[in-house]
């Protein structure tokens, strides 16, 4: 999960992503950030994030993103 926090921190500095909740819902990151985040996650973890994962709940915290990545790596 450390790498997820690092990627998020590169997108938006000054946010404690380790404990932040609602990062999409509360507009801490925007749609451009999400596109960049998806690209970085796919490259870093060698996964493909399909349309079925395009839901705010999968991107609303570092923990939720990490859960999604772990699920993708199992496939």
PyMOL Python script that loads the backbone (N, CA, C, O; Angstrom):
from pymol import cmd

cmd.read_pdbstr("""\
ATOM      1  N   UNK A   1       0.810  -1.199   0.000  1.00  0.00           N
ATOM      2  CA  UNK A   1       0.000   0.000   0.000  1.00  0.00           C
ATOM      3  C   UNK A   1       0.857   1.268   0.000  1.00  0.00           C
ATOM      4  O   UNK A   1       0.392   2.340  -0.386  1.00  0.00           O
ATOM      5  N   UNK A   2       2.086   1.136   0.428  1.00  0.00           N
ATOM      6  CA  UNK A   2       2.985   2.296   0.444  1.00  0.00           C
ATOM      7  C   UNK A   2       3.134   2.904  -0.950  1.00  0.00           C
ATOM      8  O   UNK A   2       3.174   4.125  -1.098  1.00  0.00           O
ATOM      9  N   UNK A   3       3.216   2.054  -1.966  1.00  0.00           N
ATOM     10  CA  UNK A   3       3.373   2.557  -3.329  1.00  0.00           C
ATOM     11  C   UNK A   3       2.129   3.326  -3.771  1.00  0.00           C
ATOM     12  O   UNK A   3       2.240   4.325  -4.481  1.00  0.00           O
ATOM     13  N   UNK A   4       0.940   2.866  -3.355  1.00  0.00           N
ATOM     14  CA  UNK A   4      -0.302   3.570  -3.674  1.00  0.00           C
ATOM     15  C   UNK A   4      -0.267   4.970  -3.056  1.00  0.00           C
ATOM     16  O   UNK A   4      -0.607   5.951  -3.717  1.00  0.00           O
ATOM     17  N   UNK A   5       0.140   5.059  -1.803  1.00  0.00           N
ATOM     18  CA  UNK A   5       0.224   6.351  -1.121  1.00  0.00           C
ATOM     19  C   UNK A   5       1.240   7.254  -1.812  1.00  0.00           C
ATOM     20  O   UNK A   5       1.018   8.457  -1.951  1.00  0.00           O
ATOM     21  N   UNK A   6       2.349   6.671  -2.240  1.00  0.00           N
ATOM     22  CA  UNK A   6       3.378   7.438  -2.951  1.00  0.00           C
ATOM     23  C   UNK A   6       2.832   7.994  -4.270  1.00  0.00           C
ATOM     24  O   UNK A   6       3.058   9.158  -4.597  1.00  0.00           O
ATOM     25  N   UNK A   7       2.117   7.160  -5.020  1.00  0.00           N
ATOM     26  CA  UNK A   7       1.531   7.603  -6.294  1.00  0.00           C
ATOM     27  C   UNK A   7       0.534   8.732  -6.041  1.00  0.00           C
ATOM     28  O   UNK A   7       0.551   9.746  -6.738  1.00  0.00           O
ATOM     29  N   UNK A   8      -0.334   8.558  -5.044  1.00  0.00           N
ATOM     30  CA  UNK A   8      -1.313   9.595  -4.708  1.00  0.00           C
ATOM     31  C   UNK A   8      -0.629  10.889  -4.285  1.00  0.00           C
ATOM     32  O   UNK A   8      -1.061  11.973  -4.677  1.00  0.00           O
ATOM     33  N   UNK A   9       0.424  10.786  -3.497  1.00  0.00           N
ATOM     34  CA  UNK A   9       1.148  11.968  -3.024  1.00  0.00           C
ATOM     35  C   UNK A   9       1.831  12.699  -4.170  1.00  0.00           C
ATOM     36  O   UNK A   9       1.966  13.923  -4.138  1.00  0.00           O
ATOM     37  N   UNK A  10       2.262  11.954  -5.181  1.00  0.00           N
ATOM     38  CA  UNK A  10       2.847  12.585  -6.367  1.00  0.00           C
ATOM     39  C   UNK A  10       1.786  13.387  -7.127  1.00  0.00           C
ATOM     40  O   UNK A  10       2.092  14.413  -7.733  1.00  0.00           O
ATOM     41  N   UNK A  11       0.543  12.913  -7.089  1.00  0.00           N
ATOM     42  CA  UNK A  11      -0.553  13.619  -7.766  1.00  0.00           C
ATOM     43  C   UNK A  11      -0.926  14.902  -7.047  1.00  0.00           C
ATOM     44  O   UNK A  11      -1.142  15.939  -7.674  1.00  0.00           O
ATOM     45  N   UNK A  12      -1.001  14.823  -5.722  1.00  0.00           N
ATOM     46  CA  UNK A  12      -1.503  15.939  -4.927  1.00  0.00           C
ATOM     47  C   UNK A  12      -0.725  15.981  -3.622  1.00  0.00           C
ATOM     48  O   UNK A  12      -0.938  15.145  -2.744  1.00  0.00           O
ATOM     49  N   UNK A  13       0.160  16.934  -3.491  1.00  0.00           N
ATOM     50  CA  UNK A  13       0.957  17.024  -2.267  1.00  0.00           C
ATOM     51  C   UNK A  13       0.146  17.676  -1.150  1.00  0.00           C
ATOM     52  O   UNK A  13      -0.848  18.356  -1.404  1.00  0.00           O
ATOM     53  N   UNK A  14       0.576  17.465   0.061  1.00  0.00           N
ATOM     54  CA  UNK A  14      -0.050  18.089   1.206  1.00  0.00           C
ATOM     55  C   UNK A  14      -1.283  17.384   1.740  1.00  0.00           C
ATOM     56  O   UNK A  14      -1.980  17.918   2.603  1.00  0.00           O
ATOM     57  N   UNK A  15      -1.561  16.178   1.230  1.00  0.00           N
ATOM     58  CA  UNK A  15      -2.713  15.404   1.698  1.00  0.00           C
ATOM     59  C   UNK A  15      -2.192  14.142   2.378  1.00  0.00           C
ATOM     60  O   UNK A  15      -1.309  13.470   1.845  1.00  0.00           O
ATOM     61  N   UNK A  16      -2.725  13.822   3.536  1.00  0.00           N
ATOM     62  CA  UNK A  16      -2.350  12.586   4.232  1.00  0.00           C
ATOM     63  C   UNK A  16      -3.172  11.435   3.667  1.00  0.00           C
ATOM     64  O   UNK A  16      -4.201  11.057   4.226  1.00  0.00           O
ATOM     65  N   UNK A  17      -2.702  10.885   2.552  1.00  0.00           N
ATOM     66  CA  UNK A  17      -3.448   9.821   1.875  1.00  0.00           C
ATOM     67  C   UNK A  17      -3.492   8.523   2.672  1.00  0.00           C
ATOM     68  O   UNK A  17      -4.329   7.662   2.401  1.00  0.00           O
ATOM     69  N   UNK A  18      -2.610   8.373   3.643  1.00  0.00           N
ATOM     70  CA  UNK A  18      -2.627   7.163   4.476  1.00  0.00           C
ATOM     71  C   UNK A  18      -3.923   7.075   5.273  1.00  0.00           C
ATOM     72  O   UNK A  18      -4.396   5.978   5.570  1.00  0.00           O
ATOM     73  N   UNK A  19      -4.501   8.224   5.621  1.00  0.00           N
ATOM     74  CA  UNK A  19      -5.735   8.206   6.413  1.00  0.00           C
ATOM     75  C   UNK A  19      -6.908   8.901   5.726  1.00  0.00           C
ATOM     76  O   UNK A  19      -8.025   8.876   6.243  1.00  0.00           O
ATOM     77  N   UNK A  20      -6.673   9.516   4.579  1.00  0.00           N
ATOM     78  CA  UNK A  20      -7.735  10.258   3.892  1.00  0.00           C
ATOM     79  C   UNK A  20      -8.828   9.329   3.379  1.00  0.00           C
ATOM     80  O   UNK A  20      -8.552   8.273   2.810  1.00  0.00           O
ATOM     81  N   UNK A  21     -10.058   9.741   3.588  1.00  0.00           N
ATOM     82  CA  UNK A  21     -11.231   9.023   3.084  1.00  0.00           C
ATOM     83  C   UNK A  21     -11.975   9.958   2.137  1.00  0.00           C
ATOM     84  O   UNK A  21     -11.885  11.179   2.266  1.00  0.00           O
ATOM     85  N   UNK A  22     -12.703   9.388   1.194  1.00  0.00           N
ATOM     86  CA  UNK A  22     -13.511  10.207   0.294  1.00  0.00           C
ATOM     87  C   UNK A  22     -12.690  11.068  -0.642  1.00  0.00           C
ATOM     88  O   UNK A  22     -13.089  12.189  -0.956  1.00  0.00           O
ATOM     89  N   UNK A  23     -11.555  10.569  -1.093  1.00  0.00           N
ATOM     90  CA  UNK A  23     -10.669  11.406  -1.906  1.00  0.00           C
ATOM     91  C   UNK A  23     -11.263  11.749  -3.275  1.00  0.00           C
ATOM     92  O   UNK A  23     -10.897  12.761  -3.872  1.00  0.00           O
ATOM     93  N   UNK A  24     -12.168  10.921  -3.768  1.00  0.00           N
ATOM     94  CA  UNK A  24     -12.884  11.252  -5.005  1.00  0.00           C
ATOM     95  C   UNK A  24     -14.179  11.981  -4.656  1.00  0.00           C
ATOM     96  O   UNK A  24     -14.470  13.042  -5.209  1.00  0.00           O
ATOM     97  N   UNK A  25     -14.944  11.414  -3.749  1.00  0.00           N
ATOM     98  CA  UNK A  25     -16.236  11.979  -3.355  1.00  0.00           C
ATOM     99  C   UNK A  25     -16.094  13.421  -2.875  1.00  0.00           C
ATOM    100  O   UNK A  25     -16.931  14.268  -3.185  1.00  0.00           O
ATOM    101  N   UNK A  26     -15.043  13.693  -2.124  1.00  0.00           N
ATOM    102  CA  UNK A  26     -14.815  15.035  -1.589  1.00  0.00           C
ATOM    103  C   UNK A  26     -13.939  15.901  -2.496  1.00  0.00           C
ATOM    104  O   UNK A  26     -13.499  16.982  -2.104  1.00  0.00           O
ATOM    105  N   UNK A  27     -13.695  15.417  -3.698  1.00  0.00           N
ATOM    106  CA  UNK A  27     -12.967  16.156  -4.741  1.00  0.00           C
ATOM    107  C   UNK A  27     -11.550  16.562  -4.338  1.00  0.00           C
ATOM    108  O   UNK A  27     -11.059  17.625  -4.720  1.00  0.00           O
ATOM    109  N   UNK A  28     -10.906  15.696  -3.561  1.00  0.00           N
ATOM    110  CA  UNK A  28      -9.492  15.918  -3.240  1.00  0.00           C
ATOM    111  C   UNK A  28      -8.660  15.684  -4.498  1.00  0.00           C
ATOM    112  O   UNK A  28      -7.685  16.389  -4.758  1.00  0.00           O
ATOM    113  N   UNK A  29      -9.071  14.668  -5.279  1.00  0.00           N
ATOM    114  CA  UNK A  29      -8.483  14.472  -6.599  1.00  0.00           C
ATOM    115  C   UNK A  29      -9.604  14.593  -7.625  1.00  0.00           C
ATOM    116  O   UNK A  29     -10.756  14.263  -7.342  1.00  0.00           O
ATOM    117  N   UNK A  30      -9.254  15.072  -8.828  1.00  0.00           N
ATOM    118  CA  UNK A  30     -10.258  15.268  -9.868  1.00  0.00           C
ATOM    119  C   UNK A  30     -10.125  14.212 -10.964  1.00  0.00           C
ATOM    120  O   UNK A  30      -9.311  13.295 -10.855  1.00  0.00           O
ATOM    121  N   UNK A  31     -10.917  14.344 -12.003  1.00  0.00           N
ATOM    122  CA  UNK A  31     -10.946  13.323 -13.058  1.00  0.00           C
ATOM    123  C   UNK A  31      -9.609  13.181 -13.774  1.00  0.00           C
ATOM    124  O   UNK A  31      -9.236  12.078 -14.172  1.00  0.00           O
ATOM    125  N   UNK A  32      -8.893  14.270 -13.940  1.00  0.00           N
ATOM    126  CA  UNK A  32      -7.570  14.197 -14.580  1.00  0.00           C
ATOM    127  C   UNK A  32      -6.603  13.439 -13.670  1.00  0.00           C
ATOM    128  O   UNK A  32      -5.813  12.618 -14.136  1.00  0.00           O
ATOM    129  N   UNK A  33      -6.675  13.723 -12.372  1.00  0.00           N
ATOM    130  CA  UNK A  33      -5.846  12.989 -11.403  1.00  0.00           C
ATOM    131  C   UNK A  33      -6.174  11.499 -11.434  1.00  0.00           C
ATOM    132  O   UNK A  33      -5.276  10.659 -11.364  1.00  0.00           O
ATOM    133  N   UNK A  34      -7.459  11.174 -11.539  1.00  0.00           N
ATOM    134  CA  UNK A  34      -7.876   9.765 -11.565  1.00  0.00           C
ATOM    135  C   UNK A  34      -7.312   9.067 -12.793  1.00  0.00           C
ATOM    136  O   UNK A  34      -6.832   7.938 -12.698  1.00  0.00           O
ATOM    137  N   UNK A  35      -7.364   9.725 -13.940  1.00  0.00           N
ATOM    138  CA  UNK A  35      -6.805   9.142 -15.165  1.00  0.00           C
ATOM    139  C   UNK A  35      -5.306   8.892 -15.005  1.00  0.00           C
ATOM    140  O   UNK A  35      -4.797   7.846 -15.410  1.00  0.00           O
ATOM    141  N   UNK A  36      -4.605   9.858 -14.412  1.00  0.00           N
ATOM    142  CA  UNK A  36      -3.167   9.710 -14.163  1.00  0.00           C
ATOM    143  C   UNK A  36      -2.912   8.585 -13.160  1.00  0.00           C
ATOM    144  O   UNK A  36      -1.987   7.790 -13.323  1.00  0.00           O
ATOM    145  N   UNK A  37      -3.740   8.533 -12.130  1.00  0.00           N
ATOM    146  CA  UNK A  37      -3.630   7.492 -11.103  1.00  0.00           C
ATOM    147  C   UNK A  37      -3.804   6.106 -11.711  1.00  0.00           C
ATOM    148  O   UNK A  37      -3.017   5.201 -11.434  1.00  0.00           O
ATOM    149  N   UNK A  38      -4.824   5.939 -12.532  1.00  0.00           N
ATOM    150  CA  UNK A  38      -5.085   4.640 -13.175  1.00  0.00           C
ATOM    151  C   UNK A  38      -3.890   4.218 -14.012  1.00  0.00           C
ATOM    152  O   UNK A  38      -3.452   3.070 -13.944  1.00  0.00           O
ATOM    153  N   UNK A  39      -3.369   5.138 -14.795  1.00  0.00           N
ATOM    154  CA  UNK A  39      -2.202   4.839 -15.631  1.00  0.00           C
ATOM    155  C   UNK A  39      -1.004   4.425 -14.780  1.00  0.00           C
ATOM    156  O   UNK A  39      -0.315   3.459 -15.109  1.00  0.00           O
ATOM    157  N   UNK A  40      -0.753   5.140 -13.700  1.00  0.00           N
ATOM    158  CA  UNK A  40       0.382   4.837 -12.817  1.00  0.00           C
ATOM    159  C   UNK A  40       0.206   3.482 -12.140  1.00  0.00           C
ATOM    160  O   UNK A  40       1.165   2.721 -12.015  1.00  0.00           O
ATOM    161  N   UNK A  41      -1.009   3.181 -11.704  1.00  0.00           N
ATOM    162  CA  UNK A  41      -1.273   1.890 -11.054  1.00  0.00           C
ATOM    163  C   UNK A  41      -1.090   0.751 -12.044  1.00  0.00           C
ATOM    164  O   UNK A  41      -0.472  -0.264 -11.722  1.00  0.00           O
ATOM    165  N   UNK A  42      -1.627   0.918 -13.250  1.00  0.00           N
ATOM    166  CA  UNK A  42      -1.492  -0.140 -14.258  1.00  0.00           C
ATOM    167  C   UNK A  42      -0.025  -0.412 -14.586  1.00  0.00           C
ATOM    168  O   UNK A  42       0.387  -1.562 -14.740  1.00  0.00           O
ATOM    169  N   UNK A  43       0.750   0.657 -14.689  1.00  0.00           N
ATOM    170  CA  UNK A  43       2.177   0.503 -14.995  1.00  0.00           C
ATOM    171  C   UNK A  43       2.951  -0.101 -13.824  1.00  0.00           C
ATOM    172  O   UNK A  43       3.743  -1.024 -14.016  1.00  0.00           O
ATOM    173  N   UNK A  44       2.729   0.408 -12.627  1.00  0.00           N
ATOM    174  CA  UNK A  44       3.465  -0.032 -11.435  1.00  0.00           C
ATOM    175  C   UNK A  44       3.172  -1.486 -11.073  1.00  0.00           C
ATOM    176  O   UNK A  44       4.084  -2.237 -10.728  1.00  0.00           O
ATOM    177  N   UNK A  45       1.909  -1.882 -11.152  1.00  0.00           N
ATOM    178  CA  UNK A  45       1.509  -3.208 -10.683  1.00  0.00           C
ATOM    179  C   UNK A  45       1.234  -4.201 -11.815  1.00  0.00           C
ATOM    180  O   UNK A  45       0.853  -5.343 -11.561  1.00  0.00           O
ATOM    181  N   UNK A  46       1.428  -3.763 -13.068  1.00  0.00           N
ATOM    182  CA  UNK A  46       1.216  -4.609 -14.237  1.00  0.00           C
ATOM    183  C   UNK A  46      -0.181  -5.238 -14.221  1.00  0.00           C
ATOM    184  O   UNK A  46      -0.341  -6.451 -14.350  1.00  0.00           O
ATOM    185  N   UNK A  47      -1.181  -4.373 -14.057  1.00  0.00           N
ATOM    186  CA  UNK A  47      -2.583  -4.792 -14.066  1.00  0.00           C
ATOM    187  C   UNK A  47      -3.335  -3.921 -15.065  1.00  0.00           C
ATOM    188  O   UNK A  47      -2.831  -2.890 -15.512  1.00  0.00           O
ATOM    189  N   UNK A  48      -4.543  -4.348 -15.406  1.00  0.00           N
ATOM    190  CA  UNK A  48      -5.412  -3.533 -16.247  1.00  0.00           C
ATOM    191  C   UNK A  48      -6.703  -3.287 -15.476  1.00  0.00           C
ATOM    192  O   UNK A  48      -7.387  -4.224 -15.065  1.00  0.00           O
ATOM    193  N   UNK A  49      -7.021  -2.017 -15.287  1.00  0.00           N
ATOM    194  CA  UNK A  49      -8.224  -1.637 -14.549  1.00  0.00           C
ATOM    195  C   UNK A  49      -9.357  -1.476 -15.564  1.00  0.00           C
ATOM    196  O   UNK A  49      -9.427  -0.480 -16.283  1.00  0.00           O
ATOM    197  N   UNK A  50     -10.238  -2.473 -15.608  1.00  0.00           N
ATOM    198  CA  UNK A  50     -11.346  -2.474 -16.555  1.00  0.00           C
ATOM    199  C   UNK A  50     -12.483  -1.578 -16.113  1.00  0.00           C
ATOM    200  O   UNK A  50     -12.494  -1.066 -14.994  1.00  0.00           O
ATOM    201  N   UNK A  51     -13.433  -1.400 -17.005  1.00  0.00           N
ATOM    202  CA  UNK A  51     -14.580  -0.527 -16.742  1.00  0.00           C
ATOM    203  C   UNK A  51     -15.371  -0.958 -15.507  1.00  0.00           C
ATOM    204  O   UNK A  51     -15.965  -0.121 -14.828  1.00  0.00           O
ATOM    205  N   UNK A  52     -15.381  -2.250 -15.217  1.00  0.00           N
ATOM    206  CA  UNK A  52     -16.142  -2.731 -14.060  1.00  0.00           C
ATOM    207  C   UNK A  52     -15.596  -2.186 -12.735  1.00  0.00           C
ATOM    208  O   UNK A  52     -16.273  -2.256 -11.710  1.00  0.00           O
ATOM    209  N   UNK A  53     -14.373  -1.644 -12.756  1.00  0.00           N
ATOM    210  CA  UNK A  53     -13.768  -1.080 -11.543  1.00  0.00           C
ATOM    211  C   UNK A  53     -13.914   0.440 -11.473  1.00  0.00           C
ATOM    212  O   UNK A  53     -13.501   1.056 -10.490  1.00  0.00           O
ATOM    213  N   UNK A  54     -14.491   1.039 -12.495  1.00  0.00           N
ATOM    214  CA  UNK A  54     -14.628   2.495 -12.543  1.00  0.00           C
ATOM    215  C   UNK A  54     -15.805   2.956 -11.679  1.00  0.00           C
ATOM    216  O   UNK A  54     -16.863   3.338 -12.179  1.00  0.00           O
ATOM    217  N   UNK A  55     -15.584   2.907 -10.400  1.00  0.00           N
ATOM    218  CA  UNK A  55     -16.589   3.295  -9.420  1.00  0.00           C
ATOM    219  C   UNK A  55     -15.860   4.078  -8.327  1.00  0.00           C
ATOM    220  O   UNK A  55     -14.779   3.682  -7.890  1.00  0.00           O
ATOM    221  N   UNK A  56     -16.447   5.176  -7.894  1.00  0.00           N
ATOM    222  CA  UNK A  56     -15.791   6.007  -6.873  1.00  0.00           C
ATOM    223  C   UNK A  56     -15.341   5.210  -5.662  1.00  0.00           C
ATOM    224  O   UNK A  56     -14.291   5.502  -5.089  1.00  0.00           O
ATOM    225  N   UNK A  57     -16.120   4.199  -5.260  1.00  0.00           N
ATOM    226  CA  UNK A  57     -15.774   3.436  -4.056  1.00  0.00           C
ATOM    227  C   UNK A  57     -14.413   2.752  -4.185  1.00  0.00           C
ATOM    228  O   UNK A  57     -13.755   2.502  -3.175  1.00  0.00           O
ATOM    229  N   UNK A  58     -13.985   2.447  -5.404  1.00  0.00           N
ATOM    230  CA  UNK A  58     -12.686   1.804  -5.611  1.00  0.00           C
ATOM    231  C   UNK A  58     -11.521   2.789  -5.542  1.00  0.00           C
ATOM    232  O   UNK A  58     -10.363   2.377  -5.478  1.00  0.00           O
ATOM    233  N   UNK A  59     -11.821   4.086  -5.555  1.00  0.00           N
ATOM    234  CA  UNK A  59     -10.772   5.112  -5.584  1.00  0.00           C
ATOM    235  C   UNK A  59     -10.891   6.116  -4.444  1.00  0.00           C
ATOM    236  O   UNK A  59     -10.174   7.117  -4.433  1.00  0.00           O
ATOM    237  N   UNK A  60     -11.783   5.869  -3.481  1.00  0.00           N
ATOM    238  CA  UNK A  60     -12.065   6.861  -2.450  1.00  0.00           C
ATOM    239  C   UNK A  60     -11.077   6.874  -1.284  1.00  0.00           C
ATOM    240  O   UNK A  60     -11.145   7.757  -0.429  1.00  0.00           O
ATOM    241  N   UNK A  61     -10.170   5.917  -1.241  1.00  0.00           N
ATOM    242  CA  UNK A  61      -9.114   5.920  -0.216  1.00  0.00           C
ATOM    243  C   UNK A  61      -7.959   5.064  -0.709  1.00  0.00           C
ATOM    244  O   UNK A  61      -8.116   4.247  -1.617  1.00  0.00           O
ATOM    245  N   UNK A  62      -6.801   5.262  -0.098  1.00  0.00           N
ATOM    246  CA  UNK A  62      -5.643   4.441  -0.469  1.00  0.00           C
ATOM    247  C   UNK A  62      -5.936   2.965  -0.191  1.00  0.00           C
ATOM    248  O   UNK A  62      -5.528   2.092  -0.957  1.00  0.00           O
ATOM    249  N   UNK A  63      -6.641   2.693   0.903  1.00  0.00           N
ATOM    250  CA  UNK A  63      -6.976   1.310   1.246  1.00  0.00           C
ATOM    251  C   UNK A  63      -7.889   0.685   0.199  1.00  0.00           C
ATOM    252  O   UNK A  63      -7.704  -0.475  -0.171  1.00  0.00           O
ATOM    253  N   UNK A  64      -8.874   1.446  -0.282  1.00  0.00           N
ATOM    254  CA  UNK A  64      -9.786   0.927  -1.309  1.00  0.00           C
ATOM    255  C   UNK A  64      -9.035   0.668  -2.621  1.00  0.00           C
ATOM    256  O   UNK A  64      -9.280  -0.329  -3.301  1.00  0.00           O
ATOM    257  N   UNK A  65      -8.135   1.564  -2.961  1.00  0.00           N
ATOM    258  CA  UNK A  65      -7.334   1.379  -4.175  1.00  0.00           C
ATOM    259  C   UNK A  65      -6.466   0.132  -4.028  1.00  0.00           C
ATOM    260  O   UNK A  65      -6.368  -0.669  -4.958  1.00  0.00           O
ATOM    261  N   UNK A  66      -5.840  -0.037  -2.868  1.00  0.00           N
ATOM    262  CA  UNK A  66      -4.986  -1.192  -2.621  1.00  0.00           C
ATOM    263  C   UNK A  66      -5.782  -2.498  -2.709  1.00  0.00           C
ATOM    264  O   UNK A  66      -5.308  -3.485  -3.272  1.00  0.00           O
ATOM    265  N   UNK A  67      -6.992  -2.494  -2.148  1.00  0.00           N
ATOM    266  CA  UNK A  67      -7.865  -3.684  -2.247  1.00  0.00           C
ATOM    267  C   UNK A  67      -8.136  -4.036  -3.700  1.00  0.00           C
ATOM    268  O   UNK A  67      -8.065  -5.202  -4.087  1.00  0.00           O
ATOM    269  N   UNK A  68      -8.448  -3.022  -4.505  1.00  0.00           N
ATOM    270  CA  UNK A  68      -8.719  -3.243  -5.921  1.00  0.00           C
ATOM    271  C   UNK A  68      -7.486  -3.806  -6.627  1.00  0.00           C
ATOM    272  O   UNK A  68      -7.592  -4.746  -7.414  1.00  0.00           O
ATOM    273  N   UNK A  69      -6.321  -3.229  -6.344  1.00  0.00           N
ATOM    274  CA  UNK A  69      -5.083  -3.696  -6.978  1.00  0.00           C
ATOM    275  C   UNK A  69      -4.807  -5.140  -6.611  1.00  0.00           C
ATOM    276  O   UNK A  69      -4.439  -5.941  -7.470  1.00  0.00           O
ATOM    277  N   UNK A  70      -4.981  -5.482  -5.334  1.00  0.00           N
ATOM    278  CA  UNK A  70      -4.757  -6.869  -4.904  1.00  0.00           C
ATOM    279  C   UNK A  70      -5.694  -7.814  -5.642  1.00  0.00           C
ATOM    280  O   UNK A  70      -5.277  -8.891  -6.068  1.00  0.00           O
ATOM    281  N   UNK A  71      -6.946  -7.429  -5.797  1.00  0.00           N
ATOM    282  CA  UNK A  71      -7.913  -8.255  -6.517  1.00  0.00           C
ATOM    283  C   UNK A  71      -7.488  -8.418  -7.977  1.00  0.00           C
ATOM    284  O   UNK A  71      -7.581  -9.512  -8.535  1.00  0.00           O
ATOM    285  N   UNK A  72      -7.027  -7.339  -8.588  1.00  0.00           N
ATOM    286  CA  UNK A  72      -6.578  -7.397  -9.978  1.00  0.00           C
ATOM    287  C   UNK A  72      -5.342  -8.277 -10.148  1.00  0.00           C
ATOM    288  O   UNK A  72      -5.204  -8.971 -11.156  1.00  0.00           O
ATOM    289  N   UNK A  73      -4.453  -8.248  -9.173  1.00  0.00           N
ATOM    290  CA  UNK A  73      -3.228  -9.054  -9.259  1.00  0.00           C
ATOM    291  C   UNK A  73      -3.520 -10.550  -9.099  1.00  0.00           C
ATOM    292  O   UNK A  73      -2.727 -11.388  -9.530  1.00  0.00           O
ATOM    293  N   UNK A  74      -4.655 -10.882  -8.480  1.00  0.00           N
ATOM    294  CA  UNK A  74      -5.028 -12.296  -8.305  1.00  0.00           C
ATOM    295  C   UNK A  74      -5.546 -12.905  -9.603  1.00  0.00           C
ATOM    296  O   UNK A  74      -5.466 -14.118  -9.800  1.00  0.00           O
ATOM    297  N   UNK A  75      -6.077 -12.063 -10.488  1.00  0.00           N
ATOM    298  CA  UNK A  75      -6.644 -12.573 -11.745  1.00  0.00           C
ATOM    299  C   UNK A  75      -5.588 -13.090 -12.686  1.00  0.00           C
ATOM    300  O   UNK A  75      -5.910 -13.550 -13.782  1.00  0.00           O
TER     301      UNK A  75
END
""", "prot")
cmd.dss("prot")
cmd.show_as("cartoon", "prot")
cmd.util.cbc("prot")
cmd.orient("prot")
